Amino acid sequence: MTKRRLPKKIIALIVCGSIIFAIGVVALGFYFHFLSAHRLKVIKPDYAREEIAAILDKDELSEDDYALLYRQTGLTKIGIDRAREHGEYGKSRVLEIQDDVFEEHEVVHDLFAPYVCQDDIKDSVTNIYLEPGDIIVTSSTHIAGFRIGHAGLVCDSLNGGANGRILQASQIGSTSDFGDFSDFSSRINFMILRPNPELIDAQTVADVCEFAKTELTGLSYFPAAGVLSKKSNVKKTQCAHIVWYAYNKFGYDLDSNGGAVVTPKNLADSEYLEVVQVFGFDFGKLWK
């Protein structure tokens, strides 16, 4: 007895239906993965706030002082020393940063492409003084549930270091250009990093910044830089790639895992960089 074969139209409908169903399942999975990423909050200390003004007034600080100030502000010794160079203005800035660290921040989610979102807070927070060569990273941007983050390179300090011109490659349809710290100050988190002066000398940092200012603006944004284009090619770039490229041009590979794609997290983990300020991340774990 021969089996009856289904008509070709029925088979085609079954195949098409299966494909549509599979696409729907994947899309639904991406959607729930995307929603799960919204659970990320501004991490604030789970311990008591302490008075730090008297510590900042000391002529010299001990290691214990620096450790306490980090726990209260997210400023490392580097950040605290930068503030102390500015006298009372620097002290006021540190106290503002402490306020921001212990404040409750309302998170808002800015969906700017399908499954792509930037997590911000409704207010802006204070940053420590910036210096040319600093790198800023944040995990605030995600695709579905994957935290891709954002990064920028400080090329000039402005207003005595309170702000700076920050080279960024931001989004599809744009070209690399300069912004300032306001592009990071309302994000759910950020870290300010600096080149370790024992590994990268001051002249190299200056050369990196000059190269970035003269050669790395006006480049097309390309999220797959390093995958669909050579990592060593900067005609098309993305936020972490352009920062990596600027330093790599002078012989310093800031990509901590050496993969084809450079991410802001790869920069955050680089052995060549030191933490200056942390906001919104766990002070102990950082971006882990």
N, C-alpha and C positions, 0 to 999 in steps of 0.2 A: 504494500500500500504506500503510494507516494505522498509525501507531505506537501501541502499547499504552501507556496511561497507568497509572502506578503507582496502586495503591489509596490512598485518602486516609489510611488508618491507617499505611501504610508511609511516606508523605510526612511525616505527623505525627511518626513515630518518628525519621525522619532529621533533621527540624528540631530536635526535642528533644535528640537525641544531639549535634547540632552545637553547640547552646547549652551543653549540659553540658560538652562538650569545651572550648569557648572559655572557660567559667568556670574549668575546671580548669587551663588553660594560664595564665590570668591569676593564679589563686591560687598556682600553682607559681612563677610569675615573682615575685610578691610575697614568697614564702617565701625564694627565693634572694637577692632584694634585701635582705630582712630579715637573713639570715645574713651577707651581705656587710658590714652595718653593724657586726657584732661585731668587725670587724678593728680598729676604733678602740681605741687604747691610751692609757694615760697617757704623754704625751710628756715625756721627761726630757732634760736637756742631754746633748749628745754630746761635751762637753769636760770637762776635769778640774775637780773641786771645789777651791776655794781657801779658805784661812783668811781670815775676814772680821772676826773679833773686834776686832783692832787698829784696823781702819778705823772700826768702830762707836764706838770709844773717842775718836776725834778730836773736837775742839771744833767744827771746821767741816769740811764735806765738799766736795770739788771735783766738777766735772762727771764727771771720770774715775772718782771714787769711786762716785758714784751709778750710773754705767753698769755698773761691775763688780758692785755690789750687786744690780742688776737681773738681770744674767746669772746670778748665784748664787742668787737668791731669788724672782725674779718680782715683786719689790716695786719700784714706781717711786719717784721722789723723794717723791711724796705719801705713799706707804706707809711709806717709811723715816723721813720727818719725823714721821709719827704715832707711830711706835715710839719715836723719840728723845725725844718729850715724856714718855714713861713711864720714863725712866732705865734702870736695870739690868733692870727687868721687861721693858721694851720690847726691850732688847738680847737677852735670853733668848728672847723671842718670835721675833725675827728669826732667831736661830740654829736654833730649832725648825723654822721655815719652810724654812730651807736644808736641814735633814735630810730633810724631806718631799719637797723638790724632787729630791734626788739618790737617794732610796730607790726600790727596785723595788716596785711595787704590783700585787697580784693583782687582776684585774678579775673581777667577777661580774655576771651578766645577770639582771635581775629582770623577768620577763614578767608584766605585770599586766593585759593585755587582748590579744585576738588581734592579732598583728603589732605590738604596742606594748610597748616594753621600756625600762627604765631601766638604764643602765650605771653600776655603782658599783665602789668598791674595798673590800676587806675591812676596812680600817682607816679612821680619820678623820685628817684633816690639820688643821694650825693655820692660822687666818686672822689677818690683821692687824686692828688696832682699827677698829671700825665707827663711822660717824657717821650721824645721821639724814639722810635724803635719798639715801644710797648705794643703788645698784642692783646686784643680783647676778644674773649670767646663767651658764648652763651649757648645753652641747650634749648633755648626757648622755642625754636622752630621744629615742627615735626611733620613728617609725611606718614599718614596712617598712625601707627604707634611707634615709628622709628624716629628717634631724636637726632635730626641732622644738625641742628643748631645754626649758628652764624658766627662770623669772625671779622675782625678788621685790624688794620695796621696803622698805628699812630705815626704820622709823618712829620707833624709840627705840633708843638705845644702852644696854646693860646691862653690869654688872660692869666699869665703867670703859671700856666700848667693846669688851671682849673678846667680847661677844655683843650681840644686839639683837633687838627684836621686828620680825619681817619679814612684811609683808603678802604673802600668796600666794593665788592661785586655782589649785588643784592638779590636780584630776581630776574626771571625770564622776561625778555623784552627790554631789559635795561643794559647799560654799559657801566663799567667800573668808574667810580668817581669818588669825590671826597664828601664825607658827612662829618658829623661831630658826635660827642658823647650822648647827645639826646637820642641818638639812634639805639642806644643801649640802656639808658637810665630808667626806662619804664618797662624793661623786660623782666621776666619772672626771676631771672638769675643772670649773673655774669661773673667772670674772673678777669682781672687785669694782670697780665704777665709781662715780665721784662727779660731781655737776653741776659744770661748769667755773664757778668763782666769778666769772670775768670775763664770763660770759654769763648766769648765773642767780644773783641775789643771795641772801644768807643769809636775808633775811626771806621771800622767795618759797619757799625750800626749807622753812622752818619752816611756812609756810602749807600747802604741799603735804602735809607729814606730818600736820598736824592734820586736814586735810580727809580724808586717807586713813583716819585712825583713827576719825573720827566718821561718815563717809559710805560707806566702801567695804568694810565687812565684811558677811558674810551674803548676798553676791550669788551667784546660781547659776552654776556653771561651765558654759560653753558653748564648745566648741572652734572653732565656726564664727563666733564673734563678728567682725563686720565683713563677713561674706559673707551669712549668713542673718539677720543683724540689723545695724542701723546701727552704724557705727564710733563714732558720737557717743553711742550708747545703752549704758549700763553696767549695765542691769538683769541682763543675762547677759554673762559675761565669761570671759576666760582669762588665763593668767599674765602674758604680755607686755602684753596689752590693758589690764589694770587698772593696771599701772605707767604705761603711756603716758597713760591717761585722767587719772590724778592730776596729772601735769605739764601735760597739754594744757588742763586746767581753768583753769590760770593763764597760758595763752598760749604754752606751750613744746611744740612738736611733736617728740618724741624718735624718731619713726618715720623712719629714715634714707632709706627709699625712697618714703614717702608712699602706699603701697598700701592696699588695703582691709583687709588682715590685718596686724596688728603681730606680729612674731616676736621672740624673745629676740635673735636675730642682728641684727635691725634696730636694737634698742636698743644692742647692742654697737658698732654702726657709727655711732651718733649723734654729730654734731658738737658736741652740747651736753655730752657726757660725757667724762671723763678716766679712764684706767686707774689703779687703786690697787694691785691685786694680780692676778697671773696664776698659776694652777696647772693643770697638765695640758695646756695648750695650748702650741704652739710660741711661745716668747717673741718671735720675730721676726715671725711671720705672724699671731699671735693667732687669731681665729676666721675663717679664710679657707677 
